[in-house]
Amino acid sequence: MLWDGETHEPMAYANLFYKNTELGVGTNFEGQFDLGFGPWPSDTIEIVYMGFATYQFLIDTLTHAPMQIYLQRTFEKTEAVSIKLGINPAMKWVDLAQKNRSKNSPSKIASYQCEVFSKTTVAINNISKNLQKTKLAKDVGGYFDTISYLTGDSNKSILPVFFSEVLSDFSFQRSPRLTKEVVKASRIRGIGVTDGTFIGQMMGNTFTGYNIYDESLVVLDKGIPTPISPGAELIYDYKLVNVDKLGPRRLFQIKVTPKNPRDLAVSGFIWIEDTSGAIVRLSVEITGTANLNYVEKLKFSQEYEATKLEDFIAPIIDTTDSRRNSDSKGFSTAYFCTKARVMLDIGELSEQAAGMVATNVLTCKNMNYNMEFPKKFFENRLLMLPDANAKSDTFWIAHAHIPQSKEESKIASRIDTLNNLPRVKTYVDLVNFLVDGYQRIGLMDFGPYYTLASWNLYEGPRLRLGYRTTPAISKNWVATGFLAYGFKDQRYKYGTTIDIFLKKSNWTKLTLSHRYDTELIGLTDNDLYSQSLFTAFNLFGSNNITLVKQSKVSLGTDIRSGVRISGSFSRAEYEFPFVKNYRFAYYPNYPDTSNNSISNKLINGYVSVRFIYEPRSYFVRTDQDRMTFHADGPRAEIYIQQGLKGFLGSQYNYTKLQATYLYDKSWSVMGRTIAYAEYAKVFGQLPYPLLTVYVGNQSFMYSSRAYNQMRIFEFVSDQSLQLGVEHHFNGYIFNRIPLLNHFKLREVVSSKVIYGTLRDENRNLIPKTWDQFGNGEAVPITQFKTFGYEPYWEMGLGVENIFKCIRIDFIWRMTYLEPNSHRNAGIKASFSMGF
């Protein structure tokens, strides 16, 4: 076996030459090699692999004992490529691979089904000196030395904290694009892992879908150009380093390196088949020099095998090829990845933290192509069988694609031991509290801690305590709620919500809720912002505060994978207190415009229905919730709301229609674009807080979907069209500027436009003044703007990844400028940690 001496990852496809000859063997996907029993051309083997020191050893001619060889990394100076007469010999095969890329791609397969085995190991490494001094490190320090075999280096401390094996059935259909994974078996060991079902879904086939035939690979939410994508020769250098003639076809080994080491691009080797131009092997990596945070190295290896589909016919080149069927015109050119390995090495996040290395190995067996699936087969994209976590050792011995080694068994037992250490338990509880925000006491969770105390202009200092039931009470329903008190208005606020899971397989959920609380209309009642830090900062300084008492019933279900429908009934009472200079009032009985008819309270009841189409999304379930993961692609939503005048005091009969389309696209080395369009129209007469409310921003925080230089309620319309685009360059420009490229800064640009109209029947509902107490002291009522002949437009330029977590945006208001106003231009900040 041949191993990476730093990460203990098997070294796939390394070349082992008999010294002073051109003969040799290569390692397979698992890093294994076989020298046979002789005779050998030489008694010495020389191992050559890019990025590693050359290694030599003598052949054991007596015992033929298995060998464990660990290569050590070295810095390699890239030599100039020698090109004669302007021709690079590697480009012949790269051009062939580019030409046949779409024909060879597994994405062209109409449908398939296979059994997938996934094995994942996560370990702590690179223990900083400061961390070694902590009590936690001292408690677990003995376990580092005990399992240092993981690196093959007795001087390098490493501690496994997670190990999993998952066996599943994976199904794919191209048109329409649908996938389904059924987790059949899962065994997991992890420090702090309490929900094996959730982790089992995460560790299946879902996160290993790298396709080298695509134009780009979306890795850690970043687009990375593949070596055979269109225009890849502008990004990569290529060098022909070897020709493998051992198989039925020649394989040309091409070394690829990025022209700019700061770009998000891979380096390593690809093996191109001579006649089809297919990439049948690859071993590539991204190192810490690229514009990625925390990543010291990301490496993945793959093996592709030709399918036997008749749908993919290439010109006849080799009539003796074994994959050619007797009645076909050529050989099939669809290639499928049957083996894959991903290794991620994360550096220390700080001096008080440790690094981490994670590996995932995936294999596919029992391939079936051109499957015809039943009509409702793909209703649930990700399922886990009830007994998946209870499979016996006998089952795993019989069904695991890769047997569990003695070392891996030792890892599992060590993790169990670590889980039982009191200090480890304490730290796990602390991390869960910081991430989740809730503290478990008995059968209940209380929190979250970040909402315990706050302040706003209406309530002044505010205290809030929330609660949440745990699965120990019930896995079929969950109740959440809160109690709050404002010291300035001296009122209690409260709320409770009960989610009842009628059918978890398609997430059919009934929700009952009732609350009385302060609200920022357009933010706290918006799913995008209702729980965000952005909303909290806007509430802190806003005077557009509303008191709302609302009862709501909702029912939602997944019609099929990527399609969800939900409906709701709501009744709400709104009270708009006068806070500083914001005053809302309206004529509830228009055209009666007398002073006595004016009010700042209203009641609204409605029924609504919402359709969501997001074919590339998928979900991972827990006992009481599910997480949504979004991939590149479209998201469409239609929302219809119908007012119910006269029902329980509801005042208005109206119809509100809203249609939204969003598209998320990774553009290889050029970054990522998120664009959206939204149309909204209200039929009927309504005061402006119930019309379509545009999300303004009165805080210092930036929001990608808000109008960051617009005030809340500044513009009002009953029909509008919104367009927005935001592009993240991922450092494409800064990577090419000397000195600046060392800071891994990233550029971002944005633009948002909105235009709308307002009918007179809605405009006339708002009075100019109101003598609320009838004492002759009329106060002005806050007015709003409407759009003239031009839309509201704002542009932004930003720099993100400052200190790896800060984004600063410079926003300009291009239209509706105000004299001597900070609203014409501003600086906003946001915070996030990511790769």
N, C-alpha and C positions, 0 to 999 in steps of 0.2 A: 504494500500500500504506500501511496505517496501522499503526503499531507502538507498543508500550509503550516509552517512552524509557528505562525503568529495567531491564527484563528482556528487551527485544527480542522480546517475544511479540506475534504478530499480534493486533490489536484487533478481535474479532468483534462484529458487530451494532451498531457505533457509528452514530450519526445524523449525517449531513452535510446541513445546511440551507443553501439559498440565502438569503443575508442579507436580513433584513426581510421574509421570506415564511414560509409554513408548508409550503413545498414542499422536497423534498430526496430524497436517496438514502441507502442504508445499506450498510455493509460486509458482506461475506459471512463465512463461517467462517474463511477464510484472511486476513481483514483487507483484502481487495481491494474497490475501488469503481470505478464507471465513470460518468463525467459525460456521456458521449456527445460529440457534435460541435456541440451548440447547435441553435437559440438557447437561451440560459439566462435564467431570470427575473432573475438578478443575476450580476454579474461576480465576486462574492465568496462564498466558502464558509465557513460557520461550523460547526466540529465540537464537539459537546457529548457528553461521556461522564462518568458519575458517578465522582468521585474524581480527575479530571484537569482541568487548566486548559483553559478554552475556547481553541480555536485557530482562527485565520482565515488564509485565503490567497486570492490572486487566481487566477482560472482562466487557464491558459495557452491563449490563443485562437490562437496561431500554430503552435507545434510539437507541441502535445498530448503532450509527453514524459511518460513514467511518473514518478510522484512517490513519494518515500519520506518519510513524515511521522511524526515521533516526538512523541507527547504526553507531557507531564511531569506527574507526580503533584502533587496539591495537597491540603491538608487541607480537607475540606468539612464545614461545619456543617449538620447535618440540620435542615431547617425543619419547622415543625409542619404536619401534614396538615390541610387545610381540609375539614371534613365538614359538609355542610348537612343539616339535619333528621335528624341522626343516621345518615346513610347515607354510607358510603365507596364511591365508584363502583368502586374496584378490587375490592371484596369480591364483587361480582356474578360476576366472572370467576374469582376464587379459589375461591368456593363451587362453581362449575360444575366446576372442575378437581378439587376434592376429591371431589365427587359421582361423577365418572366416572374417578377415579384407578385403580381396580382394572380397569375395562374397557379403559382406554387403555394399561395397563402392558405392557411387552414380556415380563414374567414370565408372562403368561397365554398366550403363544404356545406351542402344543403341542410344536413342534420346528422347528428351522431349521438351515441350514448356510450359511456364507459364507466369503469370502476376506478376511483381515484383514491390513492393513499397519500396522506400528508403527515410528515413528521417535523416537529418544530422544537428547537432548543433555544432557550434564552439564558445568558449567563452574564454576571457582572465581572468586568475586568478593569484594568487601568485604575486601580485604587489610589486615590491621591493621598499624599502624606498627611494632609489635614484630616481626611476622613479616617485614616488608619488610627488616629488618636482618639476617636470617639468611643463611647462605651459600647455602642452597637457593633462596631468593627472588632472590638476586643472579644465580644461574646461569640462572634461567628468566625473569628480569625482562624481557628484551628481547622475549619472546614475548607478554607482556601487551599492550604497545602495538601490536604488529603486528596483533593480531586484535581491537582494540577496537571494530570495526564491529558486534560482536554487540549492543552496547547503543545504538548510534547516538549515543553521548556520548563524545567524545574525552578527557574528564576521568575516565572511569570504567574502571578496569582490570578485565579479565576474561580468563580463560584456560580454554579447553575442555580437559577431561581425558578425556571419554568421548563416543563417538558410535556409534549403532547403527541399523541398519535390519533389520527382521524381517518376512518374509512367511509367513503360515500359513493353514491351513484350520481353521476353528472350527466345531464341531458341538454342538448343544444338544438335550436331550430333557427335557421337563418332568416326566413321570410314568413311572417314577421319575426323579428329577432326576439327570441324567448329563451330563457335558461331556467334550469331547475336543478337543485342539489338536494339530495336526501342523505343526511348523515346517518349511516347504519351503525357505526360503532365509534366510541370516543373514550380514550383514557388520558387523564390529565393530572399532572402534578404541578402545583405552582404556589409560591409564597403569596398568601393573601387571596388566593382564588377560592371563592365560595360558590360561584355559579358555573358549574361545568357545562351546563347546557349552552350558555351564552358563549363561552370560550370555544366550545366545540363547533359552533356555527362559524365563529371568526376564523378558526384554523383549518377549515376545509379548503375547497378549491377556489373560494371566492376571491382571494387576494393574490393569486399567482398567475394571472392571465396575460403575461407578457408575450407579445407576438412580434418576433423579429421582422416579419414581413410587413408590418404596419409602417406608415410614414414616421410615426413617433411612438415611443413608449411613455405612458403616463406613470411615472415613478415618484412616489412621495409627493403627489399632486403637482409634479413638474413634467413638462413635455421634453423628451429626450429624443433627438433624431436618430433613427437607425442607420447603420452603415450602408444600406442599400435603398434608402429613401431618395426621392427625386432631389437632385441638387446636393446630395451628400458629399460629393467630391469637393464642395466649397467648405466643408466643415472638417473632413477627415483627410489624412494621408494614408496611403495603402502601400503595403510591401508584400510581395510573394516570398514566403519563407520556407515552404516545404510542399511536397506533393506526396500524398498517401496513395500508394498503388496496391495496398493489400486487399481491398474489396473488389467487387465486380466492376466498379467505376472508380476513376481517379477522383481524389478529393484534393482541392487546392487550398492550402492553409494560407490565409491572408492576415497579415498583421495590420490592425487599424489603430490610429492614434489621432487625437484631436489636433487640429492646427493651432487652436488657442486653448491652453490647458485650463483656463478659467471658465470656458463654456461648459454647459451641461451636455456632455457628450461622452461616449464610452471609449475605452481603450482595451485592446486584447486581441483575440483571434476569432476568425470565422472560417469555417470549412465549406467551400462551394463545390457542389457536384459538377462534373465536367459537362455532361450532356444536357441536363435539365436546368442548370444554373440555380439549383435549390441550395439553401443553407441547411445543412444536415447536422452541423454541430456549431456550438459557439461557446466561448468562455471569455466574457468581457467584464469590465468593472468601471466604476466611477470612484475617483479618489478624492481626498480632502482638498485638493487644489481647486476643484470645481466650486461653483457658487451654490453650495448646499451648506446648511447649518448643521453642526454637530456630527456630520457624517465623515468618518475617517476613510471608510471604504464601503462601497456597495458593489457586490459582485454577483453575477448570475451566470449559470451554465445551463445549456439546454441540448437535448437531442431530438431531432425530427425524423420521422419515418414516413415513407411514401404510402399513401392510401391506394386502394384498388378501385377507385371510382371511375366509371365510364364517362363522367361529366367533364373530365379535364384531359383533353387530348393535346399532346404536343407533337411536333413534326417527327417523323421516323428518323432516328439517328442510329440506334442500336437495335436491330431486329431480334437479337438474342436476349434482350433484357428480360429477366425473370418476372418483372412486374407487368409485362405486356400480355394482355389477354388475347386469345386466338382470334376473336372476332372484332378487335379494336383496331383503330387506325394508327395507334401509337401507344405510348405509355402514359399512365396517369401522372399528373404533376401537382396534385394536392398533397401537401406534407403536413403532418400533425405532430405536435410536441408531446412525446410520451414520457420524457424525463426532464425534470427541471430542479435546479437548486438555486436558492437565493441566500446570500449572506450579507448582513448589515452590521457594520461596526460603528458604534456611536461613541464619540469622545466624551470626556467629562463636561457636564453642563456648567459646573462651577468648581471652585477649589474645595467645596464641601460635598461634592458629589462624586460618583463613580461612573466609569464608562460602561458600555453594554455591547455585547455581541449576540446577534440572533441569526439562526440558520433555519431555513425551511426547505425540505426535500419533498418533491412531489413526483409520483409515478402514476401512469395510466395503463390499465389492462382491459382485456375483454372489449376491444373496440368494435362497435357496430355502426355502420354508416348508412345513410339514406333511410333513417327510421321514419315511420309514420306514427305519430303520437295521437292518442285520443283527444277529443275536442277540449276537455277541461284539464288536460294533463298539467299545463303550466300555470294553473291558478295560484299556486303557492311556490314562490321561487326558492325558498330555503326552508327545509323541514328537518326535524330531528326525531328519529324514532324514539318511542317512550323508553325502550330498554337499551338505548345506545350507550349509556354510561355504566351499564351493568354487565358488559360482556366479560367472559372468563378468560383466564390466561390461555386455556386450550383453544378458544376461538381465535385469539390473536396469533398464536403459533401457526394455526391453519390458514389464516386469511391475510396477515400482514404481508405486504409486498416486500418489505425489507425487515428481516428479523431484528428484534431488539437485542442489542449486544450486551455483554456483561457490564460494560462501562455505563450504558444507558440505564440498566437496572440499578446500578449504584447511584446514578443521578437521582432517580425517583426516591430511593430510600433516604438520601441526604436531604432532599427537599422536605420530606415528611418530618425529619428530625428538626430542621430549621423552623418549620411552622409551629412546632411545639415549644420553642424557646420563648420565655415570657417577654424579653425585650423586643424580639421580632414581632410578636403579637401586638405590642404597644405601638411600635412604629407603623405597622400595617393599619391599625385603627386610626392613627393620626393622619396618615396619607388619605385614607378613605374619607375622613371627615373634611380635610382640606379640599378634596376634589368634589365630593358630593354635597358638602355643606350641612349635612344632617348628622345628628348624634343619636345613636340608638339607645333607648332606655326601656328595657323590658321588651314588649311587643310593639312599641311605637318608636318612630323617628321624629326628632324635634329639630327645627331650624328653618331655613338655612341661616347660617351665622351672619352672612353678608347683608341680610335684610333686618337684623335685629334692631338696629337704630338708624334713623335717617332724619332728614329735615326738608321741609318745603315751605313756601310762602304762606300757604293756607293753614296747615296743621302745626307749623313750627316744629319743635322736636317731636319725633314720632318713634314709638316702640312697637315692635311686631314680633310675634312668636307663631311659627307655623308647625304643623304636625303632618304625619304621613303614616298610614298603616303599613305593616310589613307582611311578607308572604306567610309568616307564621300564623297570622290571623286568617288570611285567605289568599289563595292564588287566583281566584276567579273575580275578585273585585279589589279595588284600592280606594281609600278615602284620603283626601288631602284637605287642608284648611288652614285658617289663621285667625288670630285675634290681634287687633292693633288699637293704639290709642294716640290721639294727637293732643298735645298739651296746650296748644294755642286755641284750637276750636273746641276743645274739651268734649270730643265725641269719640265713641268706640266705633271701630270698623271691624267687619268680620266677613268670613267667607268659607264655604265648604263645597267640595266637589267629590262626587262618587263616580268612578269609572267601573262599569260592569262589563266583563268580557263574555259575550254570548257565544263567540266561536273564535278561538285564537288562530286557527289555521288560515283564515282570511281576514283576521283582525276586525271582526264585527264587534263593535264597542258601543255601548249605551252610556251616555254621560249625563248626569244630573248635577246642576250647580245652582247655588244661590250666594250672592255676595252684596255687601254694602261697603263701598270703598271710594277713595279718591281716584281720579282717572285723568289722563291726557288723551282726549279723543284723537284718534289717528295713530296713537302709539301704544298705549296700554291695551287697547282693544284690537290691536293688529298682531297676528300670529308671528310676524317677523321680528317684532320688537318688544312683545309683552313682558319678557323676562330679562331683557338685555341690560347691560351696563349703560349703553347709550340712552335708554329710556330713563334710567335712574338719574343720570346727570341732567337730562332735560327737565325732569320733574323737580329737581333740586332748585333750579332757577326760574321756572316758568310761572307765569301768572294765569295761564289758560287752564285752570284746574276745575274739574267737574266732580260733583258727588253723584254717584250712580248706585241705585239699588236694582239689581237684575236677577231674574230667574230664567234658567235656560235648560232646555232638553235637546240633546244631540244624539244622532245615530249615524254611524259610518261603517263602511265595509269595502273590502277590495273586490271589485268585480272580476279582475284577473290580474296577473302580474303587471305592475306599472300603471294600473287604472283603479282609481278610488272614487267613490261617490259618498257624500255625506249630506245629511239634512238636519236642520235645527229649527226649534221654535223658541222665541225669546220675548220677554216682556221686561222693559226697563223704565225706571223713573229717573229723570235727570234734573239736577239742581245746579245752577251756575252761580256760585257766590261771586260777589265783587271782590277781586283780589288786585290790590294796587290799582293800576290804570286799565285793567281789562274788565269790561262790563258787557255781558251778553243779555239781550232781551229781544222779544219778538211779539208779533201780533198773532195770538192763537186762533182768533176768530176773524181773520182778515176776510172781507174788506173793512171790518170795524177797526178803526185806527185811533179810537179814543184812548186817553191816558189810562183809564181804569181797565182797559182790556189787555194791557201789556203784561207780560209775565216773563220770569226767568226760570220757569219750571216746565217740563214737558214729559209726556208719557208716549212711549213708542213700543208697539208690538209687531212682530213680523215672523214669517216663515222663510226659510232659505234653503237652497240646495247648491252644492259645490261639486264640480267634476275636476279631477286632477289626472293628467296624463303625463307620466314620466317613465318611459319604457326602459331607460338604462339604470334606474334606481333599484336598490334592493334593501332588505331589512334584516336586522339581527334582533331576535326577541330575547327578553328576559322574562321572569315570572310575571312582572307587572308593567312592562313597558317594551318598546322596541326602538332601536336606533335606525335612522335612515341614512344610507350612504348614496351619494350622488356621483355618477360618472359623467364623462363628457357626453353631451347630447342635449336634446330638447326637454323643456318642461312647459306644459300648457295647462291653463286653469280657466274655468268658466264659473262665475258666481252669479246667482240670481237671488234677489231678495224682494219679497212682496209684503208691503205694509198691510196691517189688519186694523183698519179704522173701526172703532166702536167695541173692540174686543178687550174687556177688562180695562176700559178707559183709554185705549190707544187712540191717538188723535189723527193719524194720517193714513190715507190710502195712496200708495205709490208703488212703483216698480223700479228696482235698481239692477242694472246689468253691468257686469265687469268681466272683461276677457284679457288674459295675460299670457304672453309667450316669452320664454326665456331660453337662451341657448348658450351653452358653455362649451368652449372649444380650445383645445391645446394645439398650438402651432409649432410643434417641434422646438427648435432653438430660439424661435422668435417670441416664445412666451405663451400667454393664455388670454383669451378674450371672453368676456361675459357681456352679452347684449340682451336687451329686453324691450318689449313694446307692450303698452297697456291701454286699452280703450274702456271708457266708463261712461254710462249715461243713466240719468235718473228721469223717469216719467212720473210727473205729479208734482205737487207743491210741498216743499219742505223747508224748514229753517236750516241755515247753512251747516250747523254741526252734524246734521244727519245726511248731508250730501256727501259726495266723494271728497274725503279730506286728504290733502297732500301732506306728505310727511316733511315738515320743516325741521330745522335744527337750531336750537338756541343754546347749545352747549359747545364746549371746546372739542368734543369728540367727533371724529369723522364716521359717516355711515355710507356704505356704497349704494344704498337704495333711497336715501333721503336727499332732499334738496338742501344742501348744507349752508347756503347763504340766504335761505328763505325763512321768514318767521312762521311760526305755527299760526294757521288761520289767516295768513297774509293774503292769499289768493283763494277765491271761491268760484266754482263753476258747477253746472249740472250736466255738462258734457265735455269730455276731455280726451286727449291723446297724449300719452307719455312715451318718450323714447330715451333710452340710456345705453351707454357702452362704457366698459372699463377694460383696459388692456394692461396686463402685467408683462413687462419685458424680461423679467427674471435676470436682470443684470446684463442683457445683451450689449448695451451701450457702455455701461461702466466697466465691463470686463475688458474693454479695449483701451482704457485710459490708464497709462502707467501710474503707479503709486495708488491711485484711487481704487484699482482693481483688487488690492489686498483687503479692502474693508467689506467686500461682498455685498455692496449696496445694489439695490434693484430699483428700476424705474417703473412708474405707473402713470398712465394718463386716463382721464375720464371726461365724459361729457353727458349732460342731461338736458332734455328739452321737454317742455310741456306747453300745450295750448288748449284753451277751453272757452266755452261760452256759458252765459247765465241768462235764463229767461227772466223777464220782468216780474212774473208772478212769484218767483223766489227772492228776487232782489228786494221787492217791496215789503217783505215780511219783517224787515229790520227797521225799527224806529231810529230817529236821530238822537232823541233824548227821552228820559223817563223820570217822572216825578213819582218815585216808588212809594213814598210815605204820604203823598198828598199834602205836603206842607209848602208847596210852591218852590221847592228847591230841586229843579230838574237837573239831572246829571247826563253828560253825553254818553251815548252807547257806542261801543267800539265798532267801527266800520271795517270793511274789507275792500280789497281791490278786485277788479275783474280784468281780464285780458283785453287789450286793444287789438291792433292789427298785427302785432308781433308776439311770438311765444316768449315765455320765460326760459332763459338759457344760461347755464353755468358751465364753466370749464375748469378742469383741475389738472395740475401736475404734482406728482408726488414722488417721494423717495421712501422705500420701505426696506426692512431688514436692518435698520439702524440699531446697533448693539444687539442684533438678532431678534428684536422684539418690538421695535417702535416704527411706526409709519407716520410721516409728516406730509400733509397735503396743502398745497397752495391753491385756493379756490377763487375764481374770478366770476363775478356776476356780469354777464355780457349784455343783458337787457334790463330794463326797468331800474336803472341806476338811481340812487338817491343822493342828493347833495350832502357832502361831508359826512357820509355814513360808513361805519365799519362793515355794513352789509354788502358794500360793493366788492370787497375783497377780504379774505380772511385766511387764517392758518388753522387747520384742524389736525388733531393727533388721534391715533388709535394704537391699540396694543394687542399683539398676538404672538404666540410662540409656535413656530413651525419649522419645517425643513427648508 
